Amino acid sequence: MKKIIVFVFLILICQGILHAQTEPAFWKDIVAFKKKDTAQSIPSHPILFIGSSSFTKWVDVNTYFPGYPILNRGFGGSTLVDVIRYAYDIILPYKPRQVVIYCGENDLATPDSIQASEVLRRVKTLFWIIRTNLPDATIDYVSIKPSPVRAGIQGKVREANKEIKAFLHSQKNTAFIDIYDAMLDTKGQMREQLYLGDRLHMKPEGYAIWKKIMQPYLELPGKIN
């Protein structure tokens, strides 16, 4: 009997290891969101913020936009591929009136060094998933920001922003929210004082710039698509 118990225990351990090895990236973040959804009231037809850590770390975003039904579902470190993977988990179920995306910076900074054209392709994929399933939702994309620690990829960042902007301008009920130049100084240089010590994530001063530029694009609370 002891041998059988030990054998079963070893099988369970192996299954746990296998599960950990095959678990998709960021799945724990998605599970955490689902738990939040059952523990707190979710706004009806929210303005959904989705994307990577620049949204994840904007933990007090609702204080920047009082009265707006914002639901933040950014998860740090994510690429557009990750957001696409979980679109049916953390975008579509909320039936948002508006989806605001900040993602693509991590894509360009990955070791395999993809180009702007691939980021555009990924943006289009995400866009059409949302548009097909939520035809009345407004879809906005916040431009990839200038991050001092990633100075070496700014050529690709600018090109990606340019291509994404052109695509979105060809679509209805969408907008490209350009925050890039506003985060530069008068000489066109990145402003180190806007960033934390990692030179990637922003201080409140950076988010204040985003608020000023983004607010005119946000849907008024009374509008329901």
Kinemage of the C-alpha trace (Angstrom):
@kinemage 1
@onewidth
@group {chain A} dominant
@subgroup {mainchain}
@vectorlist {calphas} color= white
{ca met a 1} P 0.000 0.000 0.000
{ca lys a 2} L 2.816 2.414 0.830
{ca lys a 3} L 4.403 1.750 -2.557
{ca ile a 4} L 1.121 2.529 -4.283
{ca ile a 5} L 0.735 5.797 -2.357
{ca val a 6} L 4.283 6.823 -3.210
{ca phe a 7} L 3.691 5.917 -6.864
{ca val a 8} L 0.495 7.980 -7.042
{ca phe a 9} L 2.238 10.870 -5.280
{ca leu a 10} L 5.053 10.812 -7.838
{ca ile a 11} L 2.535 10.831 -10.685
{ca leu a 12} L 0.819 13.876 -9.196
{ca ile a 13} L 4.151 15.667 -8.856
{ca cys a 14} L 5.028 14.884 -12.478
{ca gln a 15} L 1.628 16.115 -13.618
{ca gly a 16} L 2.161 19.337 -11.664
{ca ile a 17} L 5.562 19.862 -13.251
{ca leu a 18} L 4.164 19.148 -16.710
{ca his a 19} L 1.318 21.588 -16.123
{ca ala a 20} L 3.757 24.284 -15.004
{ca gln a 21} L 5.872 23.699 -18.091
{ca thr a 22} L 2.894 23.896 -20.481
{ca glu a 23} L 1.035 26.767 -18.806
{ca pro a 24} L 0.797 29.683 -21.256
{ca ala a 25} L 2.709 32.851 -20.440
{ca phe a 26} L 0.826 35.278 -18.196
{ca trp a 27} L -1.945 32.777 -17.470
{ca lys a 28} L -1.629 33.549 -13.747
{ca asp a 29} L -2.329 37.218 -14.520
{ca ile a 30} L -5.460 36.239 -16.422
{ca val a 31} L -6.639 34.011 -13.574
{ca ala a 32} L -6.082 36.915 -11.171
{ca phe a 33} L -8.260 39.146 -13.359
{ca lys a 34} L -11.007 36.520 -13.381
{ca lys a 35} L -10.896 36.332 -9.582
{ca lys a 36} L -11.187 40.119 -9.382
{ca asp a 37} L -14.212 39.990 -11.652
{ca thr a 38} L -16.029 37.756 -9.182
{ca ala a 39} L -14.958 39.740 -6.133
{ca gln a 40} L -15.811 43.263 -7.251
{ca ser a 41} L -18.353 45.133 -9.309
{ca ile a 42} L -17.348 45.587 -12.958
{ca pro a 43} L -18.569 48.711 -14.802
{ca ser a 44} L -21.183 48.051 -17.444
{ca his a 45} L -19.727 48.673 -20.916
{ca pro a 46} L -16.425 49.981 -19.499
{ca ile a 47} L -13.596 51.862 -21.096
{ca leu a 48} L -11.142 48.980 -21.179
{ca phe a 49} L -7.420 49.662 -20.870
{ca ile a 50} L -5.467 46.720 -22.230
{ca gly a 51} L -1.791 46.122 -22.907
{ca ser a 52} L 1.560 46.019 -21.162
{ca ser a 53} L 3.196 47.426 -18.036
{ca ser a 54} L 2.671 51.117 -18.772
{ca phe a 55} L -0.999 50.372 -18.108
{ca thr a 56} L -0.350 47.754 -15.412
{ca lys a 57} L 1.583 50.279 -13.334
{ca trp a 58} L -1.087 52.946 -13.810
{ca val a 59} L -2.794 51.590 -10.720
{ca asp a 60} L -4.489 54.896 -9.881
{ca val a 61} L -5.736 55.517 -13.415
{ca asn a 62} L -9.301 56.072 -12.191
{ca thr a 63} L -8.155 59.069 -10.142
{ca tyr a 64} L -6.765 60.631 -13.343
{ca phe a 65} L -10.117 60.244 -15.102
{ca pro a 66} L -12.817 60.623 -12.416
{ca gly a 67} L -16.283 59.736 -13.597
{ca tyr a 68} L -15.085 57.550 -16.462
{ca pro a 69} L -15.868 53.813 -16.160
{ca ile a 70} L -12.299 52.653 -16.712
{ca leu a 71} L -11.352 49.005 -16.242
{ca asn a 72} L -7.600 48.391 -16.334
{ca arg a 73} L -6.577 44.973 -17.599
{ca gly a 74} L -2.972 45.635 -18.577
{ca phe a 75} L -0.499 42.905 -17.628
{ca gly a 76} L 3.182 43.701 -17.342
{ca gly a 77} L 5.685 42.284 -19.794
{ca ser a 78} L 3.056 41.387 -22.365
{ca thr a 79} L 3.437 41.699 -26.109
{ca leu a 80} L 0.708 42.032 -28.700
{ca val a 81} L 0.900 38.267 -29.171
{ca asp a 82} L -0.055 37.817 -25.514
{ca val a 83} L -2.942 40.289 -25.683
{ca ile a 84} L -4.217 38.537 -28.808
{ca arg a 85} L -3.985 35.156 -27.043
{ca tyr a 86} L -6.188 36.340 -24.195
{ca ala a 87} L -8.580 38.607 -26.087
{ca tyr a 88} L -11.441 36.183 -25.487
{ca asp a 89} L -10.678 36.178 -21.757
{ca ile a 90} L -10.039 39.817 -20.878
{ca ile a 91} L -11.451 41.944 -23.695
{ca leu a 92} L -14.586 40.520 -25.261
{ca pro a 93} L -16.401 39.326 -22.096
{ca tyr a 94} L -16.596 42.882 -20.735
{ca lys a 95} L -18.415 44.195 -23.820
{ca pro a 96} L -16.506 47.489 -23.542
{ca arg a 97} L -17.786 50.654 -25.144
{ca gln a 98} L -14.158 51.567 -25.829
{ca val a 99} L -10.892 49.647 -25.919
{ca val a 100} L -7.685 51.620 -25.312
{ca ile a 101} L -4.518 49.713 -26.205
{ca tyr a 102} L -0.950 50.316 -25.128
{ca cys a 103} L 1.196 47.498 -26.438
{ca gly a 104} L 3.968 46.908 -28.965
{ca glu a 105} L 6.971 48.320 -27.167
{ca asn a 106} L 7.904 44.936 -25.723
{ca asp a 107} L 7.448 43.349 -29.142
{ca leu a 108} L 10.131 45.605 -30.621
{ca ala a 109} L 12.452 45.059 -27.662
{ca thr a 110} L 12.371 41.257 -27.677
{ca pro a 111} L 15.609 39.338 -28.383
{ca asp a 112} L 14.386 38.132 -31.775
{ca ser a 113} L 14.273 41.799 -32.808
{ca ile a 114} L 11.148 41.990 -34.937
{ca gln a 115} L 10.560 44.925 -37.241
{ca ala a 116} L 7.855 47.599 -37.319
{ca ser a 117} L 5.991 45.768 -40.067
{ca glu a 118} L 5.470 42.765 -37.784
{ca val a 119} L 4.149 44.993 -34.990
{ca leu a 120} L 1.680 46.474 -37.469
{ca arg a 121} L 0.575 42.973 -38.483
{ca arg a 122} L -0.035 42.099 -34.840
{ca val a 123} L -1.957 45.331 -34.232
{ca lys a 124} L -4.160 44.541 -37.214
{ca thr a 125} L -4.833 41.046 -35.875
{ca leu a 126} L -5.891 42.412 -32.483
{ca phe a 127} L -7.898 45.185 -34.114
{ca trp a 128} L -9.926 42.789 -36.254
{ca ile a 129} L -10.600 40.415 -33.355
{ca ile a 130} L -12.115 43.336 -31.460
{ca arg a 131} L -13.898 44.877 -34.416
{ca thr a 132} L -15.424 41.580 -35.557
{ca asn a 133} L -16.768 40.698 -32.119
{ca leu a 134} L -17.534 44.216 -30.868
{ca pro a 135} L -18.504 46.120 -34.037
{ca asp a 136} L -19.735 49.211 -32.178
{ca ala a 137} L -16.809 49.607 -29.793
{ca thr a 138} L -14.373 52.459 -30.221
{ca ile a 139} L -10.808 51.201 -30.603
{ca asp a 140} L -7.954 53.541 -29.669
{ca tyr a 141} L -4.229 52.883 -29.749
{ca val a 142} L -1.789 54.864 -27.609
{ca ser a 143} L 1.465 55.356 -29.499
{ca ile a 144} L 4.549 53.504 -28.337
{ca lys a 145} L 6.378 55.811 -25.957
{ca pro a 146} L 10.045 56.886 -26.044
{ca ser a 147} L 11.847 54.953 -23.276
{ca pro a 148} L 15.441 56.000 -22.472
{ca val a 149} L 16.528 52.445 -21.702
{ca arg a 150} L 15.425 51.489 -25.211
{ca ala a 151} L 17.070 54.352 -27.064
{ca gly a 152} L 18.568 51.907 -29.540
{ca ile a 153} L 15.200 50.863 -30.981
{ca gln a 154} L 13.661 54.314 -31.380
{ca gly a 155} L 13.968 54.142 -35.162
{ca lys a 156} L 11.732 51.071 -35.142
{ca val a 157} L 9.426 52.669 -32.576
{ca arg a 158} L 8.879 55.714 -34.771
{ca glu a 159} L 8.320 53.565 -37.845
{ca ala a 160} L 5.827 51.343 -36.021
{ca asn a 161} L 3.940 54.380 -34.742
{ca lys a 162} L 3.817 55.807 -38.252
{ca glu a 163} L 2.500 52.589 -39.801
{ca ile a 164} L -0.070 51.963 -37.059
{ca lys a 165} L -1.313 55.541 -37.320
{ca ala a 166} L -1.800 55.202 -41.081
{ca phe a 167} L -3.738 51.962 -40.642
{ca leu a 168} L -6.021 53.315 -37.926
{ca his a 169} L -6.757 56.453 -39.935
{ca ser a 170} L -8.195 54.174 -42.613
{ca gln a 171} L -10.679 52.660 -40.139
{ca lys a 172} L -13.901 53.977 -38.651
{ca asn a 173} L -14.584 54.574 -34.972
{ca thr a 174} L -10.945 54.437 -33.976
{ca ala a 175} L -8.062 56.772 -33.175
{ca phe a 176} L -4.304 56.890 -32.824
{ca ile a 177} L -3.442 58.734 -29.598
{ca asp a 178} L 0.024 60.168 -30.099
{ca ile a 179} L 1.941 60.755 -26.863
{ca tyr a 180} L 5.449 60.327 -28.305
{ca asp a 181} L 6.566 63.890 -29.058
{ca ala a 182} L 4.967 65.266 -25.902
{ca met a 183} L 7.423 63.153 -23.883
{ca leu a 184} L 10.451 64.761 -25.543
{ca asp a 185} L 12.138 68.045 -24.624
{ca thr a 186} L 12.422 71.084 -26.894
{ca lys a 187} L 15.498 69.549 -28.527
{ca gly a 188} L 13.693 66.305 -29.304
{ca gln a 189} L 15.526 64.361 -26.610
{ca met a 190} L 13.937 61.935 -24.157
{ca arg a 191} L 13.210 63.460 -20.748
{ca glu a 192} L 14.851 61.232 -18.155
{ca gln a 193} L 12.976 62.975 -15.334
{ca leu a 194} L 9.695 61.412 -16.494
{ca tyr a 195} L 10.910 57.892 -15.745
{ca leu a 196} L 11.662 55.696 -12.773
{ca gly a 197} L 15.166 54.374 -12.103
{ca asp a 198} L 14.731 51.605 -14.674
{ca arg a 199} L 14.398 54.324 -17.348
{ca leu a 200} L 11.425 52.420 -18.762
{ca his a 201} L 8.418 52.871 -16.527
{ca met a 202} L 6.948 56.286 -15.834
{ca lys a 203} L 6.650 58.542 -12.838
{ca pro a 204} L 3.369 60.419 -12.183
{ca glu a 205} L 4.759 63.275 -14.306
{ca gly a 206} L 4.734 60.967 -17.322
{ca tyr a 207} L 1.203 59.820 -16.672
{ca ala a 208} L 0.121 63.443 -16.306
{ca ile a 209} L 1.216 63.988 -19.914
{ca trp a 210} L -0.744 60.928 -20.991
{ca lys a 211} L -3.848 62.148 -19.155
{ca lys a 212} L -3.835 65.511 -20.885
{ca ile a 213} L -3.538 63.942 -24.334
{ca met a 214} L -5.810 60.937 -23.767
{ca gln a 215} L -8.775 62.522 -22.013
{ca pro a 216} L -10.345 64.141 -25.114
{ca tyr a 217} L -10.492 60.691 -26.727
{ca leu a 218} L -12.296 58.928 -23.870
{ca glu a 219} L -16.016 58.255 -24.276
{ca leu a 220} L -18.387 60.209 -22.093
{ca pro a 221} L -19.887 57.989 -19.385
{ca gly a 222} L -23.433 58.351 -20.723
{ca lys a 223} L -22.625 56.783 -24.078
{ca ile a 224} L -23.301 53.060 -24.419
{ca asn a 225} L -22.506 51.320 -27.696
